[in-house]
Every structure is written in structure tokens, then in C-alpha cells.
């Protein structure tokens, strides 16, 4: 039975190839950053409605979120579509491919969902690049009742289980006191010095961090004139570790480095988080095995050894609540890699177009296997 159904699903997806690739290229040509994906989310919603889905656009208190459902079976599968772009880099992470593949998988399953005992939900999830859209949707019930959640993501090489890290991003600000740097420097409290002390402490801390951990940041403000003691400095920092528990510990140590800058200079320190913490990605082994077999059958090739260190995704938070997979679709574009201009070009290449269709087929076939297994 599964083989016959899978043939039907593949035919449905292949019959929509032109529309799926047009959607991918259109999203790519009109990049929209986090929470501003008005056109992309609308296009995704329209395509799903055309495939017969019951669609809500602008749900979960997020104007660019999409919830589309078809079928009423007991096995409930969620497929995530991302579509936000990177500021100044456009779709250098290839979210146009993710969106089109998710729509393709959903459309492929639409015709067979009821016969299989499937409920299929495609979730348009804004602001993966730093805004944590899936985390907000998770907290507001978007993933409730799912038996499995999945998505595919482009990368230079094919990887079944992405080693997703836990990440915390935070802003720091020091407030000091201005003074004439030549005549009365002793009257000032130097906020730029506070930032330098903190960076020095972080540089020393790196000696005692584990190889999987990363600390990176930028100073965005540290004075405006050399003859004035800077009274303010600001920066944005990212801390990464392999698990949520390890991240919490490392984050505490890093924040103490910023506290050291305040203590050493007499400045006032404030910290804030522009987005919630991203948790580590925990791929479900059974779901991953089904996907890998289906991906190979759909034409994907997994190298014996893939050089992919991993990255952070808000799909990690979903994976702590729902069996989840987040495979990577190789575009065979090395040395170009995610978040580089060259990768944006690769995201509308022939390999990218093939990834849209084959990724959609692999996800849809995995949903078929889940339904048949029950």
C-alpha cells in the first residue's frame, strides 16, 4: 500500500514543480527580514489554499505566521516553512528552498491524507534568523497535538541529523560619565573601557571553555569623539554550547565578565535579550531513519563523512516537545556556505531547484510511513 501511495504523492509534487520553483525564486527575489515576511508568508498561504488546505494567515499573534491544515486522521504531522531573509545578505541561508519544499510536501500529501488517516499541518514560521518565531508559536500552541515535526534546510553538503547547538543572544550597555579627555579626564567614567575590560575577560575565559562552545560579539557603540570620555557603550553577543544545560552555565560565566567591566570602571551595566534562547536540536532517531531511507529513494546522496559543524535553530526548541527532524539538503556548492553571498546565489541554482522537489518528496514519504505504521 505504501508504495502505491508514495507514487501518487510523488506525482502530485512533480506535477507542481513549476509552481514550487516559481515560489522559491519569487521569495528569493524579494527578501524580507525577521517578522517582516509579509509577501513571502502571503505567497505560502496562497499556495496552500490552492492545494485545498484550510489556511489561517497572521495567527498566534504574529502577522507573518501561517497555519494550514488538511485531513482529519489520528496521525498528525507538522511541516515547517521558513521564509525570513538575512539583513543585507538576502536569502544567504536558503529559506526560500525551505518554504517551497514545505509547500510541496503538504500539497503532495493533500490528496491522500484522509485515506491514510493523516492530519497534515504546514506551519509558516517567521523570524528563524534571530527572532525565535517557532519558540513564540510553540508557546502559543501551534505545535500542540503533533506526533512529528519536520523541515528541510539547505547546506553545502547533505546531512541527515544536523548537530544543532543551543544559543543565547543578548545586548549589553554600559553607562558612564562624560568628561573632557584632556583637561578633566579624572571626572569621567569611561564606558568604552568597561567594554574593553569585559572583552579581555571573555578572551581569557575562552581558555577554560570546551571546544564545542563559542562566544562572539560586536561593540556597536563606544563613544563618538576622541577628546570626550565615552559615557556609553553597547554591544550584542552570542553564546553557544551543545546543550541547553551547558549553555545556561556558560552564559552565566560570560555575563560575569560584563559585570567585571562595570566593577572595574564604575559604570552601570544593563543587559537584555532581543530573542529567546534557542535550545539544542534533538533529532528523533526513528523519524530520522525513515527520512534518510526516503531521501535516498527520492534521489538524495549522503556522503560518508560530511564536514558540517552545526548551527542554531529555533526548531531545537520544538524538538524538546515534539519528535523532530531537521535534515540538511546539500547544494554541492562548497566553498560557499550558509550566510555568505555566494550561498544566496546557490539557493536558486539547478541543485537548489532539485533540492526543493526531492526534499518535498522525502518529507511527504516520511509522513506516509508514519501513517502506515500508525
C-alpha positions, -999 to 999 in steps of 0.1 A, spaced: 0 0 0 27 25 10 45 21 -23 14 29 -44 6 59 -22 41 72 -24 39 70 -62 7 91 -61 24 116 -37 55 119 -59 33 125 -90 14 152 -71 46 170 -62 63 166 -96 31 179 -112 36 211 -92 73 215 -99 69 247 -119 48 263 -92 71 253 -64 102 266 -82 84 298 -91 76 302 -54 112 295 -43 126 320 -68 100 347 -60 107 345 -23 144 347 -31 139 377 -53 120 396 -26 140 390 7 122 401 39 139 401 73 125 386 105 89 394 113 86 414 81 79 385 57 46 399 45 48 389 9 65 355 15 40 344 41 12 355 19 25 336 -11 30 304 10 -6 308 24 -20 313 -11 -2 281 -25 -15 260 4 -50 273 0 -48 264 -37 -39 229 -27 -70 226 -6 -57 234 29 -77 253 54 -54 283 60 -50 309 87 -26 338 79 -15 361 107 -21 337 136 -6 332 170 -3 370 174 23 370 146 12 389 114 35 367 92 27 333 107 7 307 88 -13 277 99 -26 254 72 -43 220 78 -58 193 57 -71 158 67 -86 146 99 -67 114 107 -53 103 141 -16 107 130 -8 144 130 23 156 111 36 192 111 58 205 83 76 238 89 82 265 63 107 292 70 109 323 47 128 351 65 159 365 50 192 379 64 197 417 66 220 428 38 225 392 26 191 383 14 184 345 12 220 335 20 206 308 42 182 295 15 149 298 34 132 301 0 141 265 -5 126 256 29 93 273 22 89 258 -13 98 223 -1 73 225 28 45 237 5 54 208 -19 53 182 8 20 195 21 5 196 -14 17 161 -22 0 147 9 -33 166 5 -48 141 -19 -40 111 3 -43 124 38 -78 112 47 -72 78 31 -40 73 51 -55 85 84 -33 116 84 -38 152 95 -12 174 78 -4 209 92 20 232 74 33 259 97 47 291 82 72 301 109 87 337 108 119 350 121 142 320 124 172 342 119 174 355 155 137 363 163 127 328 175 94 327 156 89 289 163 95 295 200 67 321 201 44 298 182 53 268 204 44 288 235 11 298 219 1 263 210 10 260 173 27 226 178 2 211 203 -11 177 193 16 169 167 30 134 165 60 146 145 75 179 132 99 182 103 115 205 79 145 205 55 172 232 53 198 238 25 235 235 33 267 230 12 265 192 19 238 166 27 234 159 64 205 138 79 210 148 115 220 184 119 241 189 151 221 219 163 236 239 191 220 259 219 223 296 216 217 327 237 219 362 223 219 393 245 226 430 243 248 448 268 250 485 276 273 505 299 265 539 312 294 561 325 300 598 327 314 622 300 343 645 306 370 664 287 396 638 278 425 663 280 415 688 307 395 667 332 397 630 324 396 622 361 360 635 362 348 609 337 336 573 340 347 555 308 321 532 293 344 522 264 369 509 290 342 488 306 336 471 273 373 465 268 377 450 303 348 427 295 362 416 262 396 409 278 379 388 304 360 369 278 392 363 259 407 348 290 376 328 297 379 311 263 409 291 277 385 273 300 356 267 276 350 234 258 358 231 221 321 229 212 314 263 229 316 296 212 315 332 224 312 360 198 301 396 197 304 431 184 307 465 200 281 487 183 288 519 202 318 532 222 320 569 221 319 595 193 349 618 198 385 611 210 385 642 232 355 631 252 355 603 277 328 579 264 298 579 286 281 550 269 290 518 251 268 490 237 272 456 221 255 424 211 269 390 220 261 354 212 270 324 234 268 288 220 270 254 236 260 218 228 231 215 253 207 239 270 221 230 304 257 238 293 245 270 277 230 282 309 263 277 327 284 293 301 260 323 298 263 329 335 301 330 332 301 354 303 277 378 320 301 379 349 328 391 325 305 421 317 299 426 354 337 428 358 338 456 333 312 475 353 330 469 386 364 478 372 353 512 358 324 522 380 299 521 351 263 509 353 256 477 333 223 467 318 216 436 298 186 425 277 177 396 253 163 405 218 151 369 214 145 338 235 173 312 239 175 286 211 178 251 226 199 223 212 183 203 183 174 167 194 167 147 162 143 118 168 161 86 158 131 67 144 118 96 124 153 103 111 158 67 99 125 69 80 135 102 64 170 90 54 157 60 36 131 81 18 156 108 9 179 82 -7 149 67 -26 140 102 -37 175 108 -52 194 124 -24 230 113 -17 246 113 18 284 115 19 302 91 41 316 120 61 301 155 60 320 185 72 292 203 89 298 217 124 262 226 130 243 258 138 215 270 159 178 269 150 146 276 168 135 242 156 156 230 185 130 242 210 103 223 191 124 192 193 123 193 231 85 190 229 77 170 197 96 143 179 115 163 153 139 162 124 158 190 106 178 174 77 201 194 55 198 194 18 232 196 1 236 221 -27 271 209 -37 284 245 -35 315 244 -14 334 266 -6 302 287 -5 284 281 28 254 295 46 254 332 54 277 341 26 267 360 -6 278 330 -27 253 308 -9 225 332 -18 234 326 -54 235 288 -49 199 290 -34 184 295 -68 208 271 -87 198 239 -105 209 220 -74 187 242 -53 157 236 -75 163 198 -74 165 201 -36 131 217 -34 114 188 -52 134 160 -37 132 175 -2 94 177 -6 91 141 -17 113 128 11 93 146 38 60 136 23 71 99 20 82 101 57 47 112 66 32 83 46 54 59 65 43 73 99 7 70 89 11 34 77 30 25 108 2 41 129 
